[in-house]
Amino acid sequence: DTLSFGIYMSGEKLVIDCNGSVAADRAVRKLYTEKMAEGGDIALGPDISVSGRWSSDTATPIDPDADIRVMSYNILTEKWGGTDTAPRAEMLGAMLDAYSPDIVGIQEVCSIWVKYLPVYCPGYAHVCLVRPDGGENYSTVLYKKDKYELVDSGVVMYSMTANLFCRNMGWVVLRDRTTGKKVALISTHWDFDNSENNREEYRRVQAREITAQVKQIAEKYGCPVFTTGDYNARHDSASIDYFRSINDMWCSKFDAAKYLNDYGSASSLGTLPSSGGGVIDFVFGTKDIKPLVNFI
């Protein structure tokens, strides 16, 4: 288990038994809380023993009225200038462990991440890995294997994009193993503006095409549909206004019954998003479901 840890004595040595820095940090914090918080000296004897799992004291409770928890997560692949995958894969595993989402739309998943995800996300199945042209797919989906079975999945390329690598839609239709109810999710990643180009025209095309994809899936499978993704446009942008104007979906940023914080959705590794920051990552859903809690 990549997120479990233990601390014990081996002879005269104190051993921290874990698989990475995230679990090691949690282990040391628990050692302090249980053995050292009252101050003074402690004896490092054979009775020193601490064990646990990263999320044991950090897990976020599920709203009692909620049937499903959905997450959008852009991992920033190292192939595009992100930092090394290995330490961040453990962070992703810890994030899933803490929030326990049922379905996760992930963006920028390259072949390196495909190797790490089964190790650090063992309770999840990973689908939508290959584009129609055989290339790598950067918009993929994780879902809880014990809760859902896969009904159908696919990848749809956008007709207008400045970057073939990740401007696409990875979609799944899942069936709840207990209730038999189906649910669908589309993970996507839109074009972004840079100093030379305004990609609003691209995003408008992408908005129309993902709206059509939502409608097609909803009609074919008769189920609610979520869309998650890095839309590369702020919540107060013309692109998001346009997308909201042409679909009949809610957005958790605007329509959730409860908000846990007001953070932005993008920050550098090792830093927290600032309060009130711009959101570019969203969860949308069809009107046959309703958003109860928005975490950002």
Residue pairs with C-beta under 8 A, 6 or more apart in sequence:
1 19
1 53
1 122
2 19
2 20
2 23
2 90
2 93
2 119
2 120
2 122
3 19
3 22
3 23
3 53
3 54
3 55
3 90
3 93
3 94
3 97
3 120
4 18
4 19
4 23
4 51
4 52
4 53
4 54
5 16
5 17
5 18
5 23
5 24
5 26
5 27
5 30
5 50
5 51
5 52
5 53
5 54
6 15
6 16
6 17
6 18
6 27
6 49
6 50
6 51
7 14
7 15
7 16
7 17
7 27
7 28
7 30
7 31
7 48
7 49
7 50
7 51
8 14
8 15
8 17
8 48
8 49
8 50
9 15
9 44
9 45
9 46
9 48
12 44
14 44
14 48
16 24
16 27
16 28
18 24
18 27
19 90
20 86
20 87
20 90
21 87
21 90
22 54
22 90
22 91
22 93
22 94
23 54
23 90
23 94
26 52
26 54
27 50
27 52
30 50
30 52
30 57
31 50
34 50
35 42
35 48
35 50
36 42
42 48
53 97
54 94
54 97
54 98
55 94
55 97
55 98
58 98
59 97
59 98
59 99
59 100
60 98
60 99
60 100
60 295
62 69
62 100
63 258
63 292
63 293
65 292
66 292
66 293
67 289
68 102
68 103
68 183
68 289
69 99
69 100
69 101
69 102
70 101
70 102
70 103
70 104
70 105
70 185
70 226
70 228
70 283
70 285
71 96
71 99
71 101
71 103
71 104
71 105
71 228
71 283
72 104
72 105
72 107
72 187
72 228
72 229
72 230
72 281
72 282
72 283
73 92
73 95
73 104
73 105
73 106
73 107
73 281
74 106
74 107
74 108
74 189
74 230
74 266
74 281
75 82
75 88
75 92
75 106
75 107
75 108
75 109
75 113
76 82
76 83
76 108
76 269
77 85
77 108
77 109
77 110
77 112
77 113
77 138
78 84
78 85
78 110
78 112
79 110
79 112
80 108
82 88
82 108
82 269
83 269
85 112
85 113
85 116
86 116
88 269
89 113
89 116
89 117
89 119
89 120
90 120
92 117
92 120
92 121
93 120
93 121
96 104
96 121
96 123
96 124
96 142
99 295
102 143
102 144
102 147
102 148
103 141
103 142
103 143
103 144
103 148
103 172
103 174
103 183
103 185
103 226
104 124
104 141
104 142
104 143
104 228
105 139
105 140
105 141
105 170
105 185
105 186
105 187
105 188
105 226
105 227
105 228
105 229
106 139
106 140
106 141
106 142
106 187
107 138
107 139
107 166
107 187
107 188
107 189
107 229
107 230
108 138
108 166
108 189
108 230
109 117
109 129
109 137
109 138
109 139
109 140
110 136
110 138
111 136
114 126
114 129
117 124
117 126
117 142
118 126
121 142
123 144
123 145
123 146
124 142
124 143
124 144
124 145
125 142
125 143
125 145
125 150
126 140
126 141
126 142
127 140
127 141
127 143
127 150
127 153
127 170
127 172
128 137
128 139
128 140
128 141
128 153
128 154
128 155
128 170
128 171
128 172
128 187
129 136
129 137
129 140
130 136
130 137
130 155
131 137
131 155
131 157
131 164
131 168
132 155
132 157
133 157
133 164
135 164
135 165
136 165
137 155
137 166
137 168
137 170
138 165
138 166
138 168
138 189
139 155
139 166
139 168
139 169
139 170
139 187
139 188
139 189
139 229
140 170
140 187
141 153
141 170
141 171
141 172
141 185
141 187
143 150
143 172
143 174
143 185
146 177
147 176
147 177
147 178
148 174
148 175
148 176
148 177
148 183
149 174
149 175
149 177
150 172
150 173
150 174
151 172
151 173
151 174
151 175
151 182
151 221
152 172
152 173
152 221
153 170
153 171
153 172
153 173
154 170
154 171
155 168
155 169
155 170
155 171
156 168
156 169
156 171
156 209
156 213
157 164
157 167
157 168
158 167
158 168
158 169
158 202
158 205
158 206
158 209
159 205
159 209
160 201
160 202
160 205
160 206
161 167
161 191
161 202
161 206
162 191
162 197
162 199
162 202
163 191
166 189
167 189
167 190
167 191
167 202
167 206
168 188
168 189
169 186
169 187
169 188
169 209
169 210
169 213
170 186
170 187
170 188
171 184
171 185
171 186
171 187
171 213
171 217
172 184
172 185
173 182
173 183
173 184
173 217
173 221
173 223
174 182
174 183
174 184
174 185
175 181
175 182
176 182
176 183
181 223
182 221
182 222
182 223
183 223
183 224
183 225
183 226
184 217
184 218
184 221
184 223
184 224
184 225
184 226
185 225
185 226
185 227
185 228
186 210
186 213
186 214
186 217
186 225
186 226
186 227
186 228
186 229
187 227
187 228
187 229
188 206
188 210
188 227
188 228
188 229
188 230
188 231
189 229
189 230
189 232
190 199
190 202
190 203
190 206
190 207
190 229
190 230
190 231
190 232
190 233
190 239
191 199
191 202
191 203
191 206
191 232
192 199
192 232
192 233
193 199
193 200
193 232
199 232
200 233
200 238
200 239
203 231
203 232
203 233
203 239
203 242
203 243
204 239
204 242
207 239
207 242
207 243
207 246
208 246
210 227
210 243
211 243
211 246
211 247
214 225
214 227
214 247
214 249
214 286
217 223
217 225
218 224
218 225
218 286
224 285
224 286
224 288
224 289
225 285
225 286
226 283
226 284
226 285
226 286
227 249
227 282
227 283
227 284
227 285
228 281
228 282
228 283
228 284
229 281
229 282
230 280
230 281
231 239
231 240
231 243
231 280
231 281
231 282
232 280
233 239
233 240
233 280
234 240
234 278
234 279
234 280
235 251
235 253
235 254
235 278
235 279
235 280
235 282
236 278
240 251
240 282
244 251
244 254
247 284
248 286
248 287
249 284
249 285
249 286
249 287
250 284
250 285
250 287
250 290
250 291
251 282
251 283
251 284
252 282
252 283
252 284
252 285
252 291
252 294
253 279
253 282
253 294
253 296
255 291
256 291
256 292
256 293
256 294
257 290
257 291
257 292
257 293
258 292
258 293
258 294
259 293
259 294
260 293
260 294
260 295
260 296
261 275
261 295
261 296
262 275
262 276
262 296
263 272
263 273
263 274
263 275
263 276
263 277
263 296
264 273
264 274
264 276
264 277
264 278
264 279
264 296
265 273
265 277
265 278
265 279
265 280
265 281
265 296
266 273
266 277
266 278
266 280
266 281
267 273
267 274
267 277
273 296
279 296
281 296
283 291
283 294
285 291
